[in-house]
C-alpha cells in the first residue's frame, strides 16, 4: 500500500477543516507514522497555521473503490464543579 494521495485526503477530509484557521487539510497535513497492512497511524496537523491535532488511526483499504468522508464525533460534555465535588466525596468516603 502506498501513501495517501491528494484525492484520498480531499475525500476523507471533505467535511472537516482546521478548527483554528478554517483551512482545508491537504497532503502536507498528514504524515504516516506507522503502517500495519490497512491500519495506519498518522500525525495530523494544519499545513497553514501549524495546529497539531495529534495522532489519528485509519483503517484505509486502498483496494476499495469508495471511501466515506470522516465525521466529527462529539465526546462527552466537559466536567464541571459538581463532578469534581462528587468525585472528591466518593474518594473520601470509599477509600
ABEGO torsion letter per residue (X at the ends): XBBBBAAAAAAAAAABBBAAAGBBBBAAABBBABBBEABBBBBBBBAAAGBBAEBBBBBBBAABABBBBBBBBBBBBBBBAAAAAAAAAAAAAAX
